[in-house]
Amino acid sequence: MNKRNKSKQMIFNGIVLLFLIFLALMIIVPLGWMIISGFKTNNDLFTNSFGMPREWMVSNYKLAWQVGVGKYFFNSIFVTVVSTALTLLVSAMAAFALTNGRMYFKGRELVFIFILAGLMLAPQVSIIPLFKILNKIHLYNTYWAMIVPYVVFRIPFAVFLMRAYFLGLPASLDEAAYIDGCTSWGVFTRIVLPLSKPIMASSALLTAMYDWNEFMMAMVFTSSDSVRTIPIGMMNLTGTLRTEWGTLIAGLAMSAMPIVIVFIIFQKQFVRGIAAGGVKG
C-alpha cells in the first residue's frame, strides 16, 4: 500500500472513530444524566440541570421504589426470564429443524416462510382477538397472559437469527456425531447449542429488552397490581408524583438499569452473534 492510500485509510479510520465516539456519547450522556438527576431536588434539577447535585437525594430512589418500581420489579423479572427462556428453547429447536442439511421434511421451506410471516404482523393488530382468547382459556390477569404473547411475537425474529447462524456451523460435526450413534436431539443439545452461545446471547438480549419494556399487552391483558410489570409501575408513578421530577427520573433510571447491566455483561457475545447471524441465510 503506497503512502497516498495509507493516508486515505487513516483519514477514513479517523472519521469512523469520531463517528463511533459521537454515537457512544449520544447514548452514554443521557443515561448518565438520568442517573445523576435522580439524586436532585426539583429546584436543583431546574437551576442546575447539567451539573452535579448540590445535595444528593438518595430518598428519591427509595420513594420511587416504594411508590411504583418495587411493586412491579420482580413481576418484570419473572415474566422476562420465563418469556426469554421459552422463546430461546422453541426458536432454537425450530431453527435446527429448518436448517439445510440437518433435518429434512416435506414443506420445510414453506414452514420457514410461514414463521417469518409473523414478522409482518404488528402486535397491535391482534390485541382484541388475543384478549378474547385469553379470557376464554382463563389466562387473563395472570403472568401467562403476558408470557404467551411475548413468546409468540418474538419467535419469528429469533428463528431468523438462529437459522442463519446454524447454517454457518460445519455439517461434518453432525455427521460424525450420527456415525457415533448420536440422535438428532443429542446433536442439537451436545453440538449445536454449545457452539451457538453468541447467537443465543444475542437473541436472549433482544428478547429480554422487548419483554422488559413492553407496555401495551401488559396493560390490556392484566388488571391486578399483583401481576403487572414495571412499565405499568412507571405509569402509576407518573400519576402519583406529578411534580416530583427527581423521583420520576430516579424511577426511570431504576427501570432501565437491569437491561443496561445485562447488555454490558453480554455485549461481546451479542456483537459476535449478530455479526455471525447476519452474513448467512
N, C-alpha and C positions, 0 to 999 in steps of 0.2 A: 504494500500500500504506500503510495507516494505521499509527500508532505501535504499536498492540497486536499487529497481525500481524507488524510488524517485530521486535518483542521476542520473539515466539514463534519466528520464523525464526532469530534469533540464538541463542536457547536451544537449539533443535534442532541448529543447526550446531555449537554448543559441545559438546553431548552426543556427536554423531557424531565430532568431532575427538578428544575424550577417549577414546572407544572405539577409534579407529584408533591413537592413541598407545599405549594399553594393549596392543592386538594386536601392534603393532610391537615393543614391549618384550618380550612373551612369546616372540617369535621371536629377537630380537637378543641378549637377555641369556643364554639357554642356549648360543647359538652362541659368543658372546664368552667365556663361562665355559669352554667346552670347549677353545677355542684356548689360553687362558691356562693352564688346568690341565694342559695337555700339557707345560708347562715346569716342573712342580713335582715334587719328590721325594714318595715315599709319605708321609713324616712331615708334610711341608708341606701335602699335599693333605688330610690328616685334621685337622690342627690349625689350618689357615688356609685353609679351603675356599673362602671368597669374597673373599679378599684377593689382592694381587699376590704373585708368587713371591718368597721370600726369596733364593733362588738360581735363576737362570734355567738350567734343564737342557736345553740345545739337544740334548744327546746323546739325550734321549727320542725326538725326531723322527728322528734318524739311525738309532737302533736299530729303531724302528717301520718305517722304510723298508727296512732291511736284512732284518728278520725276516719281515715279512708283506706290506707295502704295495707296495714297489718291484717285487717279483717279478711282481705281477699288474696293476700300474698301466697299463702300455702295452697289455696284453691288453684291459683295460676300455676304453681309448681307442679301440682298433681296432674292437672289437665294437660299441661305442656309435655311433661315427661311421658305420660301414657300415650298421648297422641303421637308424639315423635317416635316412640318405640314401635308402636303398631304400624305407623307409616313406613318406617325403615324395613321392618320384617316383611310386610306384604309386598312392598316395592322391590326389595332385593330378590324375593322368590319369583316375582313376575318378570323382572329384568333377566334373571338367569334362564327362565324358561323361554324367553323371547330372543335370546342371543343366538346368532347364527353359529352352528357347529356344536352347540351344547345339547339342545333338545330339539326334536322336530315333531310337529303335529300339523295336521291339515288346518289351514286358516290362520296360521301363526301371524303372518303379516297383517291380516285383517283384524286380529285381536289387538295387535300393537297400534294400528291406526285408530281403532275404537277407543283405546286407553288415552292416546294423545288427543283425541277429540275433546276429552274432558278439560283440556287447557283453554278451549274456546268458550266454555260455559262459565259465565260470571256467577259467583255465589249469590249475588243479589236477586238474580232471576229465579232462584229455587227456594227463596225464603218461605213463601206461602205453602207450596206443596210439602216442604220439609216440616214446617210447623204442624201441618195436619197429620203427616206420617208419624212424627214423634209423639203427638197426642194420642194417636190410635194405638201405638205399641207401648204406651205408658212410660216413655223416656223423657217426656217434657219435665223441665225443672230438676234434672239430675245432671251429674257430671257427663254422662254418656250423651246427653243432648248436645253437648259441645264437642266431645271427643269424636263421635262417629262422623259428623260433617267435616271436621277438620281433617281427619284421616282420608276421607273420600276425595276431598278437593286438593290434597297435596300429593296423592299417589301419582297422577299423570306426570307431573314435573319430575318427581323423584325417579320414576321408572325411566323417563327420558335420559336423565343424567347417568343413572347406573348402567343402563344398557350400553350407552356409548362407552363407558369405562370398561365394562366387561368385554366388549369387542376387542380391546387392546391387550387383554390377557392371553398369553400363549395357550393355544388349544392342546399342545403337546403335553402339558401338565395334566389336563383332564384325561387324555388317552392313557398316560402312564398309570394314573390312579385307577381307571377302569380295568386295565390289564392286571393290576394288583388285587382286583376283586372289590373295589370301592363302588358303592351305589351312587346314584345321582345326588341323593341327599348328602352323602359323605363328601362328594366332590364340592358341593355347594358350601357346606359348613367347614370343611377342613382345608380347602384350597382357595376357592373363590373369595369367601368372606375375609379370611386373614390377609389376602392380597389387596383387598378393596377398602382398607381403612381410610385412605384420603377421601374417596368419594362418599363413603358412609358419613364421615365427619362433615363434609360439605352439605350433604342432604339433610343431616341432622340439624345443622345450624340454620339453614334456610327454613326448614320446617318449624323449628323452635321459635324463630323470630316471628313467623306468621301466627303461630298458635298463641304466643305470649301477648301479642299486640292486637289480636282480633277483637273487634268490638261489637259488630252488628249481630252476629249469631249469639254471642254471649248475652246480649241484651234481650233479644227476641225469644230465645229458647229457654230462658230461666226467669224466675220471678222471686226467688228467695236469696237473701244475702248469704245463706249458708253454702251456696254452690257457685256464686258469681265470682268473676275474676278481676284482676287489677284494673283493666280499662273501665269497668263499671265503677270500681272504687274511686278512680280519678274523677269520674263524672260526679259522684256523690261528694267528693272532696271540694270540687269547684262550687257545688251548690251550697255546701256548709260554710266555706270560708271565702266569701266573695271578695273581701278586701284584704285578706291576709296573704299578700303576694309572695312573701318569703316562704311561708308554709306550703303554698301551692307549688312553688318551684322545687322545694325540698321533696314533695311527693312525686313530682315528675322525675327528679333525679333518682330516687329510690326505685321507681318502677322501671327505669331504663337500665340501671346498673347490672342486674343479673345477666342480661343478654350481652352487654358490653364485656363483662368479665369472661363469660363463656367464649365469646369470639376471640378475645385476646389470648386465651389459653390454647385454643384450637386453630389459630389463624394460619399456621403453616400447613396443616392438613387441609384446611379449607381452600387455600390457594392451589395446592397440588391437585386436589380433587377436581376443582373447577377447570384448571388448565388441561388435565388429562381427559376429563369427561367431555370437553368441548371440541376436541380435534377429531373424533371418530364418530361413526354412526351414520 
